[in-house]
Amino acid sequence: TNLRAARKQVRKGKDVVVKTHCRDMVILPEMVDLTIAIHNGNKFNRVKIIPQMIGHVLGEFSSPMAKVKHGNPGIGATKSSAYVPLK
């Protein structure tokens, strides 16, 4: 669906999600109250457009980078852990 069709659906009371890959699109006043799914390179992130977002670009609200979460080190990760018994 395009923005014009989505706007008509929202006026009727339907919940519409517009998918886009255009991360450099400027948010316009007629896009307020729409839900836009912005592609981040891996998946689509849903963003509800509010009046404070006007003038910004869509890519600012869908980060392509995920926060890195490291797990615990495994067996043999350091010299000293090579001599630790497994049980």
A tleap script that builds the chain and sets N, CA, C and O, in Angstrom:
source leaprc.protein.ff14SB
mol = sequence {
  NTHR ASN LEU ARG ALA ALA ARG LYS GLN VAL
  ARG LYS GLY LYS ASP VAL VAL VAL LYS THR
  HIE CYS ARG ASP MET VAL ILE LEU PRO GLU
  MET VAL ASP LEU THR ILE ALA ILE HIE ASN
  GLY ASN LYS PHE ASN ARG VAL LYS ILE ILE
  PRO GLN MET ILE GLY HIE VAL LEU GLY GLU
  PHE SER SER PRO MET ALA LYS VAL LYS HIE
  GLY ASN PRO GLY ILE GLY ALA THR LYS SER
  SER ALA TYR VAL PRO LEU CLYS
}
set mol.1.N position { 0.836 -1.189 0.000 }
set mol.1.CA position { 0.000 0.000 0.000 }
set mol.1.C position { 0.874 1.244 0.000 }
set mol.1.O position { 1.974 1.250 0.553 }
set mol.2.N position { 0.371 2.284 -0.623 }
set mol.2.CA position { 1.102 3.537 -0.593 }
set mol.2.C position { 0.545 4.411 0.526 }
set mol.2.O position { -0.430 4.044 1.181 }
set mol.3.N position { 1.162 5.557 0.740 }
set mol.3.CA position { 0.764 6.414 1.850 }
set mol.3.C position { -0.655 6.954 1.699 }
set mol.3.O position { -1.383 7.073 2.685 }
set mol.4.N position { -1.048 7.279 0.480 }
set mol.4.CA position { -2.390 7.830 0.259 }
set mol.4.C position { -3.456 6.784 0.595 }
set mol.4.O position { -4.447 7.096 1.256 }
set mol.5.N position { -3.254 5.554 0.143 }
set mol.5.CA position { -4.213 4.488 0.431 }
set mol.5.C position { -4.226 4.156 1.923 }
set mol.5.O position { -5.282 3.890 2.496 }
set mol.6.N position { -3.055 4.173 2.543 }
set mol.6.CA position { -2.974 3.882 3.972 }
set mol.6.C position { -3.698 4.948 4.783 }
set mol.6.O position { -4.349 4.634 5.780 }
set mol.7.N position { -3.590 6.206 4.364 }
set mol.7.CA position { -4.257 7.309 5.057 }
set mol.7.C position { -5.776 7.125 5.019 }
set mol.7.O position { -6.458 7.383 6.011 }
set mol.8.N position { -6.307 6.678 3.873 }
set mol.8.CA position { -7.745 6.432 3.755 }
set mol.8.C position { -8.180 5.307 4.692 }
set mol.8.O position { -9.243 5.384 5.308 }
set mol.9.N position { -7.363 4.269 4.798 }
set mol.9.CA position { -7.688 3.140 5.670 }
set mol.9.C position { -7.682 3.565 7.137 }
set mol.9.O position { -8.520 3.113 7.917 }
set mol.10.N position { -6.736 4.438 7.518 }
set mol.10.CA position { -6.663 4.905 8.901 }
set mol.10.C position { -7.893 5.742 9.240 }
set mol.10.O position { -8.418 5.651 10.350 }
set mol.11.N position { -8.352 6.549 8.300 }
set mol.11.CA position { -9.565 7.355 8.524 }
set mol.11.C position { -10.787 6.472 8.756 }
set mol.11.O position { -11.698 6.848 9.494 }
set mol.12.N position { -10.805 5.299 8.126 }
set mol.12.CA position { -11.918 4.360 8.311 }
set mol.12.C position { -11.810 3.601 9.627 }
set mol.12.O position { -12.740 2.892 10.011 }
set mol.13.N position { -10.678 3.745 10.326 }
set mol.13.CA position { -10.509 3.080 11.611 }
set mol.13.C position { -9.715 1.795 11.539 }
set mol.13.O position { -9.589 1.091 12.541 }
set mol.14.N position { -9.179 1.477 10.381 }
set mol.14.CA position { -8.396 0.253 10.239 }
set mol.14.C position { -6.938 0.511 10.615 }
set mol.14.O position { -6.429 1.618 10.438 }
set mol.15.N position { -6.277 -0.516 11.133 }
set mol.15.CA position { -4.861 -0.409 11.487 }
set mol.15.C position { -4.034 -0.906 10.301 }
set mol.15.O position { -4.085 -2.086 9.955 }
set mol.16.N position { -3.278 -0.010 9.687 }
set mol.16.CA position { -2.525 -0.321 8.475 }
set mol.16.C position { -1.040 -0.142 8.753 }
set mol.16.O position { -0.635 0.818 9.408 }
set mol.17.N position { -0.225 -1.075 8.250 }
set mol.17.CA position { 1.228 -0.966 8.349 }
set mol.17.C position { 1.779 -0.829 6.939 }
set mol.17.O position { 1.502 -1.661 6.075 }
set mol.18.N position { 2.560 0.224 6.706 }
set mol.18.CA position { 3.172 0.470 5.402 }
set mol.18.C position { 4.629 0.036 5.494 }
set mol.18.O position { 5.386 0.582 6.296 }
set mol.19.N position { 5.031 -0.945 4.678 }
set mol.19.CA position { 6.420 -1.409 4.674 }
set mol.19.C position { 7.239 -0.586 3.690 }
set mol.19.O position { 6.766 -0.255 2.603 }
set mol.20.N position { 8.489 -0.253 4.083 }
set mol.20.CA position { 9.348 0.501 3.186 }
set mol.20.C position { 10.813 0.162 3.422 }
set mol.20.O position { 11.223 -0.171 4.534 }
set mol.21.N position { 11.585 0.255 2.352 }
set mol.21.CA position { 13.037 0.134 2.424 }
set mol.21.C position { 13.687 1.509 2.366 }
set mol.21.O position { 14.900 1.626 2.539 }
set mol.22.N position { 12.899 2.548 2.126 }
set mol.22.CA position { 13.420 3.915 1.962 }
set mol.22.C position { 13.730 4.517 3.323 }
set mol.22.O position { 12.865 5.120 3.959 }
set mol.23.N position { 14.962 4.350 3.761 }
set mol.23.CA position { 15.365 4.879 5.056 }
set mol.23.C position { 15.675 6.373 4.986 }
set mol.23.O position { 15.771 7.029 6.023 }
set mol.24.N position { 15.833 6.920 3.778 }
set mol.24.CA position { 16.179 8.335 3.642 }
set mol.24.C position { 14.957 9.211 3.340 }
set mol.24.O position { 15.116 10.372 2.963 }
set mol.25.N position { 13.755 8.678 3.498 }
set mol.25.CA position { 12.536 9.448 3.251 }
set mol.25.C position { 12.280 10.399 4.426 }
set mol.25.O position { 12.325 9.987 5.585 }
set mol.26.N position { 12.013 11.663 4.120 }
set mol.26.CA position { 11.712 12.655 5.149 }
set mol.26.C position { 10.266 12.463 5.611 }
set mol.26.O position { 9.368 12.246 4.797 }
set mol.27.N position { 10.055 12.546 6.919 }
set mol.27.CA position { 8.713 12.385 7.475 }
set mol.27.C position { 7.939 13.681 7.266 }
set mol.27.O position { 8.379 14.755 7.677 }
set mol.28.N position { 6.785 13.567 6.624 }
set mol.28.CA position { 5.940 14.706 6.289 }
set mol.28.C position { 4.733 14.770 7.232 }
set mol.28.O position { 4.383 13.767 7.854 }
set mol.29.N position { 4.098 15.940 7.341 }
set mol.29.CA position { 2.942 16.062 8.242 }
set mol.29.C position { 1.800 15.095 7.916 }
set mol.29.O position { 1.087 14.664 8.823 }
set mol.30.N position { 1.613 14.748 6.643 }
set mol.30.CA position { 0.517 13.829 6.312 }
set mol.30.C position { 0.814 12.379 6.707 }
set mol.30.O position { -0.057 11.520 6.575 }
set mol.31.N position { 2.015 12.097 7.182 }
set mol.31.CA position { 2.370 10.748 7.619 }
set mol.31.C position { 2.093 10.531 9.104 }
set mol.31.O position { 2.246 9.414 9.598 }
set mol.32.N position { 1.689 11.579 9.827 }
set mol.32.CA position { 1.433 11.473 11.267 }
set mol.32.C position { 0.293 10.485 11.510 }
set mol.32.O position { -0.684 10.457 10.761 }
set mol.33.N position { 0.424 9.683 12.553 }
set mol.33.CA position { -0.527 8.642 12.982 }
set mol.33.C position { -0.466 7.377 12.141 }
set mol.33.O position { -1.248 6.456 12.377 }
set mol.34.N position { 0.434 7.298 11.170 }
set mol.34.CA position { 0.611 6.056 10.419 }
set mol.34.C position { 1.624 5.165 11.132 }
set mol.34.O position { 2.491 5.654 11.858 }
set mol.35.N position { 1.510 3.867 10.922 }
set mol.35.CA position { 2.514 2.923 11.390 }
set mol.35.C position { 3.310 2.490 10.174 }
set mol.35.O position { 2.755 1.955 9.214 }
set mol.36.N position { 4.622 2.726 10.218 }
set mol.36.CA position { 5.487 2.409 9.088 }
set mol.36.C position { 6.502 1.368 9.532 }
set mol.36.O position { 7.146 1.520 10.570 }
set mol.37.N position { 6.642 0.306 8.740 }
set mol.37.CA position { 7.636 -0.734 9.007 }
set mol.37.C position { 8.877 -0.404 8.185 }
set mol.37.O position { 8.859 -0.488 6.957 }
set mol.38.N position { 9.960 -0.027 8.875 }
set mol.38.CA position { 11.185 0.420 8.219 }
set mol.38.C position { 12.188 -0.726 8.218 }
set mol.38.O position { 12.476 -1.303 9.266 }
set mol.39.N position { 12.717 -1.054 7.052 }
set mol.39.CA position { 13.672 -2.155 6.928 }
set mol.39.C position { 15.033 -1.722 7.454 }
set mol.39.O position { 15.515 -0.640 7.119 }
set mol.40.N position { 15.657 -2.570 8.284 }
set mol.40.CA position { 16.962 -2.220 8.845 }
set mol.40.C position { 18.080 -3.085 8.278 }
set mol.40.O position { 19.184 -3.098 8.824 }
set mol.41.N position { 17.817 -3.803 7.197 }
set mol.41.CA position { 18.812 -4.675 6.598 }
set mol.41.C position { 18.581 -6.130 6.932 }
set mol.41.O position { 19.096 -7.016 6.250 }
set mol.42.N position { 17.810 -6.387 7.977 }
set mol.42.CA position { 17.543 -7.748 8.411 }
set mol.42.C position { 16.038 -7.997 8.535 }
set mol.42.O position { 15.535 -9.027 8.088 }
set mol.43.N position { 15.335 -7.060 9.137 }
set mol.43.CA position { 13.898 -7.213 9.349 }
set mol.43.C position { 13.249 -5.837 9.324 }
set mol.43.O position { 13.932 -4.818 9.219 }
set mol.44.N position { 11.928 -5.817 9.420 }
set mol.44.CA position { 11.179 -4.568 9.439 }
set mol.44.C position { 10.858 -4.195 10.881 }
set mol.44.O position { 10.309 -5.006 11.627 }
set mol.45.N position { 11.201 -2.967 11.274 }
set mol.45.CA position { 10.869 -2.446 12.596 }
set mol.45.C position { 9.678 -1.508 12.459 }
set mol.45.O position { 9.698 -0.579 11.652 }
set mol.46.N position { 8.637 -1.758 13.254 }
set mol.46.CA position { 7.444 -0.913 13.199 }
set mol.46.C position { 7.667 0.361 14.002 }
set mol.46.O position { 8.167 0.331 15.126 }
set mol.47.N position { 7.283 1.484 13.395 }
set mol.47.CA position { 7.413 2.791 14.033 }
set mol.47.C position { 6.096 3.533 13.863 }
set mol.47.O position { 5.597 3.669 12.746 }
set mol.48.N position { 5.538 4.010 14.960 }
set mol.48.CA position { 4.328 4.846 14.922 }
set mol.48.C position { 4.782 6.291 14.779 }
set mol.48.O position { 5.534 6.792 15.615 }
set mol.49.N position { 4.332 6.962 13.727 }
set mol.49.CA position { 4.761 8.326 13.438 }
set mol.49.C position { 3.966 9.299 14.310 }
set mol.49.O position { 2.736 9.270 14.327 }
set mol.50.N position { 4.689 10.165 15.036 }
set mol.50.CA position { 4.081 11.182 15.895 }
set mol.50.C position { 4.524 12.562 15.408 }
set mol.50.O position { 5.497 12.658 14.661 }
set mol.51.N position { 3.835 13.628 15.810 }
set mol.51.CA position { 4.164 14.968 15.297 }
set mol.51.C position { 5.603 15.418 15.558 }
set mol.51.O position { 6.139 16.200 14.773 }
set mol.52.N position { 6.237 14.960 16.620 }
set mol.52.CA position { 7.607 15.373 16.926 }
set mol.52.C position { 8.622 14.817 15.930 }
set mol.52.O position { 9.764 15.275 15.907 }
set mol.53.N position { 8.238 13.848 15.112 }
set mol.53.CA position { 9.152 13.227 14.145 }
set mol.53.C position { 9.199 13.962 12.811 }
set mol.53.O position { 10.037 13.640 11.969 }
set mol.54.N position { 8.318 14.948 12.596 }
set mol.54.CA position { 8.249 15.647 11.309 }
set mol.54.C position { 9.582 16.328 11.016 }
set mol.54.O position { 10.136 17.022 11.868 }
set mol.55.N position { 10.089 16.122 9.802 }
set mol.55.CA position { 11.358 16.715 9.382 }
set mol.55.C position { 12.540 15.783 9.527 }
set mol.55.O position { 13.592 16.028 8.937 }
set mol.56.N position { 12.391 14.716 10.300 }
set mol.56.CA position { 13.455 13.726 10.442 }
set mol.56.C position { 13.328 12.708 9.312 }
set mol.56.O position { 12.337 12.704 8.583 }
set mol.57.N position { 14.334 11.844 9.169 }
set mol.57.CA position { 14.255 10.784 8.167 }
set mol.57.C position { 13.888 9.469 8.855 }
set mol.57.O position { 14.151 9.291 10.044 }
set mol.58.N position { 13.283 8.557 8.108 }
set mol.58.CA position { 12.807 7.299 8.680 }
set mol.58.C position { 13.938 6.468 9.280 }
set mol.58.O position { 13.741 5.799 10.295 }
set mol.59.N position { 15.119 6.503 8.665 }
set mol.59.CA position { 16.237 5.690 9.128 }
set mol.59.C position { 16.691 6.012 10.535 }
set mol.59.O position { 17.330 5.178 11.176 }
set mol.60.N position { 16.377 7.206 11.037 }
set mol.60.CA position { 16.770 7.580 12.393 }
set mol.60.C position { 16.034 6.759 13.445 }
set mol.60.O position { 16.500 6.654 14.579 }
set mol.61.N position { 14.903 6.183 13.090 }
set mol.61.CA position { 14.061 5.491 14.054 }
set mol.61.C position { 14.126 3.972 13.918 }
set mol.61.O position { 13.373 3.262 14.585 }
set mol.62.N position { 15.011 3.468 13.069 }
set mol.62.CA position { 15.190 2.030 12.892 }
set mol.62.C position { 16.677 1.744 12.752 }
set mol.62.O position { 17.222 1.762 11.649 }
set mol.63.N position { 17.323 1.482 13.874 }
set mol.63.CA position { 18.768 1.290 13.876 }
set mol.63.C position { 19.154 -0.044 13.234 }
set mol.63.O position { 18.560 -1.074 13.556 }
set mol.64.N position { 20.147 -0.041 12.324 }
set mol.64.CA position { 20.579 -1.289 11.710 }
set mol.64.C position { 21.519 -2.094 12.608 }
set mol.64.O position { 21.781 -3.267 12.342 }
set mol.65.N position { 22.020 -1.472 13.662 }
set mol.65.CA position { 22.967 -2.141 14.554 }
set mol.65.C position { 22.249 -2.659 15.797 }
set mol.65.O position { 21.434 -1.952 16.391 }
set mol.66.N position { 22.553 -3.888 16.186 }
set mol.66.CA position { 22.014 -4.447 17.415 }
set mol.66.C position { 23.076 -4.334 18.503 }
set mol.66.O position { 24.272 -4.412 18.222 }
set mol.67.N position { 22.637 -4.151 19.735 }
set mol.67.CA position { 23.580 -4.068 20.841 }
set mol.67.C position { 24.238 -5.434 21.023 }
set mol.67.O position { 23.555 -6.458 21.045 }
set mol.68.N position { 25.555 -5.446 21.153 }
set mol.68.CA position { 26.301 -6.693 21.279 }
set mol.68.C position { 26.157 -7.221 22.698 }
set mol.68.O position { 26.377 -6.496 23.668 }
set mol.69.N position { 25.786 -8.489 22.807 }
set mol.69.CA position { 25.668 -9.138 24.108 }
set mol.69.C position { 26.592 -10.350 24.100 }
set mol.69.O position { 26.334 -11.332 23.404 }
set mol.70.N position { 27.653 -10.277 24.866 }
set mol.70.CA position { 28.605 -11.376 24.923 }
set mol.70.C position { 28.171 -12.376 25.982 }
set mol.70.O position { 27.646 -11.996 27.029 }
set mol.71.N position { 28.394 -13.655 25.705 }
set mol.71.CA position { 28.105 -14.695 26.672 }
set mol.71.C position { 29.304 -14.939 27.569 }
set mol.71.O position { 30.284 -14.195 27.526 }
set mol.72.N position { 29.223 -15.985 28.383 }
set mol.72.CA position { 30.336 -16.338 29.254 }
set mol.72.C position { 31.441 -16.991 28.442 }
set mol.72.O position { 31.158 -17.641 27.436 }
set mol.73.N position { 32.710 -16.832 28.858 }
set mol.73.CA position { 33.797 -17.478 28.134 }
set mol.73.C position { 33.707 -18.998 28.266 }
set mol.73.O position { 33.258 -19.512 29.290 }
set mol.74.N position { 34.128 -19.699 27.246 }
set mol.74.CA position { 34.051 -21.151 27.246 }
set mol.74.C position { 35.316 -21.808 27.773 }
set mol.74.O position { 36.241 -21.133 28.227 }
set mol.75.N position { 35.344 -23.132 27.707 }
set mol.75.CA position { 36.502 -23.899 28.142 }
set mol.75.C position { 37.662 -23.597 27.199 }
set mol.75.O position { 37.489 -23.616 25.980 }
set mol.76.N position { 38.818 -23.323 27.740 }
set mol.76.CA position { 39.993 -23.046 26.930 }
set mol.76.C position { 40.071 -21.610 26.451 }
set mol.76.O position { 40.875 -21.294 25.574 }
set mol.77.N position { 39.253 -20.738 27.012 }
set mol.77.CA position { 39.271 -19.343 26.594 }
set mol.77.C position { 40.536 -18.639 27.068 }
set mol.77.O position { 41.003 -17.697 26.427 }
set mol.78.N position { 41.088 -19.090 28.183 }
set mol.78.CA position { 42.343 -18.521 28.690 }
set mol.78.C position { 43.304 -19.657 28.984 }
set mol.78.O position { 42.911 -20.823 28.998 }
set mol.79.N position { 44.559 -19.321 29.216 }
set mol.79.CA position { 45.566 -20.352 29.523 }
set mol.79.C position { 45.219 -21.088 30.809 }
set mol.79.O position { 45.367 -22.308 30.880 }
set mol.80.N position { 44.756 -20.362 31.829 }
set mol.80.CA position { 44.490 -20.999 33.115 }
set mol.80.C position { 43.257 -21.898 33.075 }
set mol.80.O position { 43.183 -22.861 33.839 }
set mol.81.N position { 42.292 -21.614 32.211 }
set mol.81.CA position { 41.083 -22.436 32.177 }
set mol.81.C position { 41.326 -23.778 31.484 }
set mol.81.O position { 40.471 -24.662 31.546 }
set mol.82.N position { 42.462 -23.944 30.834 }
set mol.82.CA position { 42.772 -25.222 30.192 }
set mol.82.C position { 43.019 -26.311 31.226 }
set mol.82.O position { 42.889 -27.495 30.913 }
set mol.83.N position { 43.375 -25.931 32.463 }
set mol.83.CA position { 43.707 -26.899 33.510 }
set mol.83.C position { 42.579 -27.074 34.516 }
set mol.83.O position { 42.757 -27.773 35.514 }
set mol.84.N position { 41.437 -26.466 34.283 }
set mol.84.CA position { 40.299 -26.603 35.187 }
set mol.84.C position { 39.556 -27.877 34.809 }
set mol.84.O position { 39.247 -28.085 33.635 }
set mol.85.N position { 39.261 -28.742 35.798 }
set mol.85.CA position { 38.518 -29.964 35.469 }
set mol.85.C position { 37.101 -29.621 35.000 }
set mol.85.O position { 36.515 -28.630 35.434 }
set mol.86.N position { 36.561 -30.457 34.105 }
set mol.86.CA position { 35.244 -30.208 33.542 }
set mol.86.C position { 34.128 -30.453 34.540 }
set mol.86.O position { 33.056 -29.860 34.419 }
set mol.87.N position { 34.356 -31.331 35.544 }
set mol.87.CA position { 33.297 -31.640 36.516 }
set mol.87.C position { 33.519 -30.970 37.825 }
set mol.87.O position { 32.717 -31.131 38.744 }
savepdb mol mol.pdb
quit
